[in-house]
Amino acid sequence: MKVEITIATLEEKFIIRNLLELCQHDSSEFNAKNIGDFGLFDYPYLDHYWTDPNRYPFLIRVEHKLAGFVLVQKVDEPATYSIIEFFILRKYRQQGLGQVVAHQIFDMFPGRWRVRQDVENETAQLFWRKVVARYTNNRYQETQDKV
């Protein structure tokens, strides 16, 4: 399986926007976010990924076919990065692609990482525990934000 992770260009922003709709639809099961009056979810920070030098939009392709996206942000703490959004199309899930992509993204930005999931999304929690444990050889700290 040939995996390509590329920075999304400004001309490809619409692809991320379209995939964000699928991502937000999936996550609405856990965060109770409502769809807007025009049938779309709102994502107010998307444009920032092409104007803020601390934000990085990535497209994922498998065998040259679109398979998902990742949004990364460098946060205020020294050399700390955060996975803001991570989305793999259902067709490509349960095949190890998510782990491959996550590990490659971690490798691109050496330093500390923060990965968050909705507390109700147990599938995402299990996925990230496995991915992070393998990447760090079980050397990581798990915390739960107060809501």
Secondary structure by P-SEA (a helix, b strand, c coil): cbbbbbcccccaaaaaaaaaaaaaaaacccccccccccccccccccccccccccbbbbbbbcccccccbbbbbbccccccccccbbbbcccccccaaaaaaaaaaaaacccbbbbbccccaaaaaaaaaaaaaaaaccbbbbbbccc
